[in-house]
Amino acid sequence: MAKERLSKGMIQVYTGDGKGKTTCALGLAFRAVGQGFRVFMIQFLKGRETGEAQAAARLAPEMTLRYFGRPGLVNLKSPAPEDLALVKEAWDLARQVITKGDHDLVVLDEINLVLTYNLVPLDQALEVLRSRPPWVEVVLTGRQAPPELVELADLVTEMRPVKHYYQAGVKSRRGIEW
């Protein structure tokens, strides 16, 4: 349990086409854990144990991180039944964790695309956010945050690529991108 609860939990959105949305959310999560807050992170559409999951287990064992996905990219326009089932499982857990209020910070990593492609109904997600306990801070990450989510949020940061080594043909690197 946290040393004290937040008096007012906010909604934060990290979005945009630039790199760093998950990393930003993890920095906040580690900061919260360092101050004695309880943190729960749910990763949507991620199907392998990432460096962040391994680091969280080592650096912040009291932080819970669960990931839901299969290896590879999900076809968001026509997702496979297995992908839909994993998104549903992740959302059911997210809704439960947020509304129960046992955690001070809840990070929903990569949920923005899930909402944009209606894999979770946006109105359902907005209702959960509006009705959460007042001390629960929620961070939502991913590209293409829906405008209604941006409007509801208290803080929105857009990651914008200015220059990226992908453009020079550099592939994703273990320990840097995953």
C-alpha positions in Angstrom: 0.0 0.0 0.0 1.2 3.5 -0.8 2.5 5.7 2.0 -0.4 7.9 1.1 -2.9 8.0 -1.7 -3.0 10.6 -4.4 -5.5 13.3 -3.6 -6.5 13.5 -7.3 -5.7 10.9 -9.9 -5.3 12.2 -13.4 -5.7 10.7 -16.8 -2.5 10.9 -18.9 -2.2 10.0 -22.6 1.1 9.4 -24.4 0.5 9.2 -28.2 1.9 10.0 -31.5 4.1 8.4 -34.2 7.4 9.0 -32.3 9.3 6.5 -30.2 9.1 6.6 -26.4 5.5 6.3 -25.3 5.9 3.0 -23.4 9.3 4.1 -22.0 7.8 7.3 -20.7 5.0 5.4 -19.0 7.5 3.1 -17.4 9.6 6.0 -16.1 6.5 7.3 -14.4 5.7 3.8 -13.1 9.1 3.4 -11.6 8.9 6.8 -10.0 5.6 5.9 -8.4 6.9 2.6 -7.1 9.9 4.5 -5.7 7.5 6.7 -3.7 5.6 3.6 -2.3 2.6 3.6 -4.7 1.1 0.5 -6.0 1.4 0.2 -9.8 -0.3 -2.2 -12.3 0.7 -2.1 -16.0 -1.2 -4.0 -18.7 0.3 -4.3 -22.1 -2.1 -4.8 -25.0 -1.0 -6.4 -28.3 2.4 -7.3 -27.0 3.1 -11.0 -27.2 6.6 -11.5 -26.0 8.4 -10.8 -22.8 9.9 -7.4 -23.5 12.9 -5.8 -21.9 10.5 -3.6 -19.9 8.7 -6.7 -18.4 12.1 -8.2 -17.4 13.3 -4.9 -15.9 10.1 -4.4 -14.0 10.4 -7.8 -12.4 14.0 -7.1 -11.4 13.8 -3.4 -10.4 10.3 -3.2 -9.0 9.0 -6.6 -8.0 6.1 -5.0 -6.2 4.9 -3.6 -9.6 2.6 -5.9 -11.5 3.1 -6.1 -15.3 1.0 -8.4 -17.5 1.2 -8.6 -21.2 -1.5 -9.9 -23.6 -0.7 -10.7 -27.2 0.9 -13.1 -29.6 4.3 -12.7 -31.3 4.1 -10.5 -34.4 1.9 -7.6 -35.4 -1.9 -7.7 -35.1 -4.0 -6.9 -38.1 -6.1 -4.3 -36.5 -8.5 -4.0 -39.4 -9.2 -7.7 -39.3 -7.8 -9.2 -36.1 -7.7 -13.0 -35.6 -10.1 -14.5 -33.1 -7.1 -15.2 -30.8 -6.1 -11.6 -30.8 -9.6 -10.5 -30.0 -9.7 -12.9 -27.1 -6.5 -11.6 -25.7 -7.6 -8.0 -26.1 -10.9 -8.9 -24.3 -8.9 -10.6 -21.5 -6.6 -7.6 -21.1 -9.6 -5.2 -21.1 -11.5 -7.2 -18.5 -8.5 -7.1 -16.2 -7.9 -3.4 -16.9 -11.5 -2.6 -16.0 -11.3 -4.6 -12.8 -8.0 -3.1 -11.7 -9.1 0.5 -12.4 -12.5 0.2 -10.7 -11.3 -1.8 -7.7 -8.9 1.1 -6.7 -6.2 -1.0 -5.0 -3.6 0.4 -7.3 -2.6 4.1 -7.4 -1.3 4.0 -10.9 -2.6 1.9 -13.8 -0.8 1.9 -17.1 -2.7 0.7 -20.2 0.1 0.3 -22.7 -0.8 0.3 -26.4 -4.5 0.7 -25.7 -5.0 3.7 -27.9 -4.9 1.7 -31.1 -7.2 -0.9 -29.5 -9.7 1.9 -28.9 -9.2 3.5 -32.3 -10.0 0.2 -34.0 -12.9 -0.5 -31.7 -11.5 -3.7 -30.3 -12.7 -2.3 -27.0 -15.7 0.0 -27.3 -14.5 3.6 -26.7 -17.6 4.6 -24.8 -17.0 1.7 -22.4 -13.4 2.7 -21.8 -14.4 6.4 -21.3 -17.0 5.3 -18.7 -14.5 3.3 -16.8 -12.1 6.2 -16.8 -14.8 8.7 -15.6 -16.1 6.4 -12.8 -12.7 5.3 -11.4 -11.9 6.0 -7.8 -10.6 9.6 -7.4 -7.1 8.6 -6.4 -6.4 6.3 -9.3 -4.0 7.7 -11.9 -4.4 6.1 -15.4 -1.9 6.3 -18.2 -2.9 5.3 -21.7 -0.3 4.8 -24.4 -0.1 4.1 -28.1 -0.5 5.8 -31.5 -3.7 7.4 -32.7 -5.3 8.2 -29.4 -9.0 8.8 -30.1 -10.1 12.5 -29.9 -12.6 11.8 -27.2 -9.9 10.3 -25.0 -7.6 13.3 -25.7 -10.5 15.6 -24.7 -11.1 13.7 -21.4 -7.4 13.5 -20.5 -5.7 15.8 -18.0 -2.4 15.5 -19.8 -1.6 14.6 -23.4 1.9 14.2 -24.7 2.4 13.6 -28.4 5.7 11.9 -29.4 6.6 13.3 -32.8 9.4 11.8 -34.8 12.0 14.4 -36.0 14.7 11.9 -37.0 14.8 8.1 -36.6 17.4 5.6 -37.5 14.7 3.3 -38.9 14.8 5.6 -41.9 18.4 4.5 -42.4 17.4 0.9 -42.4 18.3 0.1 -38.7 16.0 -2.7 -37.4 14.5 -3.0 -33.9 17.3 -3.8 -31.5 17.1 -6.0 -28.4 17.3 -3.9 -25.3 16.6 -0.7 -27.1 13.3 -1.1 -28.9 12.2 -4.3 -27.1 
